[in-house]
Amino acid sequence: MILYEHDTSGNCLKCRMLLNELGLSYESVSVDLFRGETRTDEHFARNPDGRIPVLELDSGETISESGAILLYLAEGSDYLPSDRLGRARVAQWMFFEQNRVEAELAVARFMRLAGRDRTMPLAYAQRLERGSDALEALERGLADGRSFITGETYTVADIALYGYVHCAGDAGTDPRTHEHLAAWLDRIEARPGFVNDLAPFPDYASQRPI
């Protein structure tokens, strides 16, 4: 398998986390989103939307969108429940992650790290406010004492959420000010197969359009 990715992306980190947990071998190919490499004909052939990550299977088929990649890789493993309700709970939190965390916190993180918080302060403040509210919702979801977001089993929903929740400080809001959220982060980071190799933004990140 080949994972087309960039080491600054939380979406790509999610895929690396699960691949490592599963002990699967793969080739990592860097596609620099800050240099416009995701907007080439070559990459559009992998993903018509021109984003990363993209997983290329040994058959040559490609899968884009981090959530779809996680679900594909997790099929038949303990990271994806086999029962209907369990899978729905995983989907619930993965949809939440894309609509509330990735769409708000990840964008606020990019804006702040790329200096857009100074050039677009109102837009940044709005993203940060909504992203902070998403963290509060996640805190409520963990407040019943469960170990992981869908219960006592670590699933791809936790991996999907971790990608941008753990680095919310980069966006301007500290996830560890929330008691249950902090404990959840600790449990994930204590796992034997855990990896977090998220890289800092390059100096030229500010040149990338939103």
N, C-alpha and C positions, 0 to 999 in steps of 0.2 A: 504494500500500500504506500501511497504517497500523500502526504499532508501538505498542501499549499497553504502557507500561513505567514504570519509576521510575529516576532517575539514580543512586541509591545501590545498586542491585542488580547483583551480578556476573553473574547470569543474563541480565539485560537488556543489560549491556555486551557479552556474547558476540554477541548479535544485531547490535548497532551495529557491532562490529568487522567482521563478515562483510559487512554491507550496505555499509560503507565500502570494504572490499577489492574488492567487486564493482562499486562505483560505481553502486549502485542508489539511486534517489530514493525517499523515503518520508516520511510525516508521523509525527512523534512526538507521542503523546498521553500526558501524565503521569497515572498512576493512583497516588495516594498510599497505599501499603500501610500507612503508619504512622497514617493518618487513617481507616482502615477502608474506603477506597474500592474495595478488591478484593472486599469482602464484600457488595456491593450486588446487587440483582436485575439491574441493567444489566450489571454485569461478569460475573455468573454466566451470563448469556446468551451471553457471549463464551467463557467457560471455566467449565464446571460445577464445577471445583475451586477457582475463585475466586483464581487466582494470576496472576502476571505473569512473563514477557512473554506477550503474545498478538499474533500477526501477523494482520491482516485483509487479505485479498487484494482486488484490484480487483473480483472477482466477488462479494464479500461473505462468502465462506467464511473461517473463522478457524482458525488453528493455534496451539495452546498447547504449552507445554513448550519450553524453550530448545533442547534437543537435536533435537527434531522440526523446529523452525524452521530450525536450522542445516542439517539434512539436506535440507529442502525447497529452501532457497535455493541450496545448493551443487550440486544435481543438474545434471549436464552440465558442471561446471566442474572446474578442476584441484584444487579443495579437497576433492573426493570421488573416490576412485579408481574406475575403471570395472571393474576386475577383481574377481573374487569374493573372493580372499584379501585384497586391499588394503582392500576395504570392510569385511571382517570385522575387520581390524586397527583400523580407525577405530572401528567399533562397540565393540570390546573396550575401548578407552581411554575412549570416551564413557560406557560403562556403569560403568567404574571411577570416572570423575569424579562421576557422580551418586550412586553407592553409597559412595564413600570420601572424596571431596573435598567435594562440595556437602553431603552429609549430615553431615559431621563438621566440617570447617574452616569452612564457611559459617555453620553454627549457632554454633560457638565464636566466630566473628567478631561475629555479631549479639549474642551474650550479653555479650561484653566491651564492645562499643561502646554497648550499651544498659544497662550497669551490672549485668547479671545474673551476672557473675562474682563479685560481692560478695554478692548475695542467694541465689544458687544455686551456691555454690563447688564442690560435689562434681560436679554435672552438668556444669559448665563444664570442670572438670579432666578428666573422662572424655572429653568431646568433643575437647578440645585434645590429649590423649594419642593418641587414635585418628587425629586429623587430622595430627599430627606423624608418625605411622607411615605415613600415606598419602604424605606428602612423601618419606619414605625409599624407599617402593616406586617412586615416580616417578623418584627419583634412580637407582635400580637399572635402571629401564627405559631411561634415557638413558646409562648407563655404558659402552655399547659404542661410543661415539663418533658415534652418529647425530646428524644436525643437528636433526631433529624427532622427535616421539614414535613415528611409524610408519616412519621412515626419513629419506630426504633431501628429501622433499616436504612442504611445509607444508599441513596439512589442517584440516578442521573439528574434528578431535580435539584439535589444539593450541589452537585458539580456545576450545573447551569447557573445557579444563584451565586455560588462562590466567585465565579469569574470576575464579576464587577462589584460585588458587595465588599469583598475583602480589601479592595483598593479604593473604597469610597472616600477615604481621606484625601486622595489625589483630587477628588472633585470638590472637596471643601467641607465634608461632613464625616465625622469619625464614627464608624459602625460600632466600635467598642464602647461607646457611651451607653449602649443598650445592653442590659445584663444578659438576657437570654441569647441575643445575637452574638455577643462576645463568647459565650460558652459554646455555642454552635460552631463558631470559627475555630475555637481551640480543639474541639473534637475532630473536625475535618483535618486540621493541620497535624494532629497526633497520629493519623492513620499511617500504617507501615508503608503503603504505596503512594503516599502523598508527594506531590511535586508542585512547586511554584517557582517557575523560572521567568516570570513576567519581567520584561526589560523596560528600562526607562525610555521615554520619548527621545528621539534624536534632536539635535539642535535645529534641524531644518523642518521640524514638524509644523511650525507656524505657516509654512508655505502651502500646506494642503488645504483645499477648500472643504467646508463642512458638507 
